[in-house]
Amino acid sequence: MIDLSAAHIWDASTVAVIDAITAKYAARGKSVTITGMNEHSRIRHAALVGRLSTH
């Protein structure tokens, strides 16, 4: 679980890092739950998730 209650997603780089973490866990057959996102962060994350590359 990633708890973002004390955090704020300001830009695409944050979404890219969260994507990279969840992808690494998924590759190992694990799932990640993200909790505590405020409304602004949820909107930004939803708009960018899966569209960024960390390479």
N, C-alpha and C positions, 0 to 999 in steps of 0.2 A: 504494500500500500504506500502510495505517495500522498502525504498530507500537505496540501498547499494553503491551509487556513491562515498562515502567517505570511503568505507570499502573494505576489501579484505578477501576472504575465504581462510584461511591458512590450515585448517584441517577438519577432519570429524566431530569434535564436533560442529563446526559452522553450517554445513549442518544439523546435528541432531537437533539443536535448531530451525533452519528455518523450518524444517519438523514438529517439535512439534507445532510451532506457527500456521502453515497452517492447521494442523490436528485439532487443537482446534477450529479454525474458521470454518472449514468444518463441524465439528460436530454440529455447530450452524446454518448451512445452509448459511454460508458466504464464500466468496472467497477472496484470498489474491493475490495481484499482486506484483511481485518483480521487481524492476527497478534498473538501474544504475550499474549492475554487469559488471566488466571488463572481458576481454576474459578469463584470467586464472581462475577467480572465476566461470565463466559460465561453463567452462570445468570440474572443480572439482565438482561443484554442480550437473551437469548432470550425472557425473559418480557415485555419491553417493546417490542422492535423492531417497527416498523410500527404501533404503537398510539398514538403521540404526535404532536402537531402543534407545529411551531416558529413558528406564526403568532401 
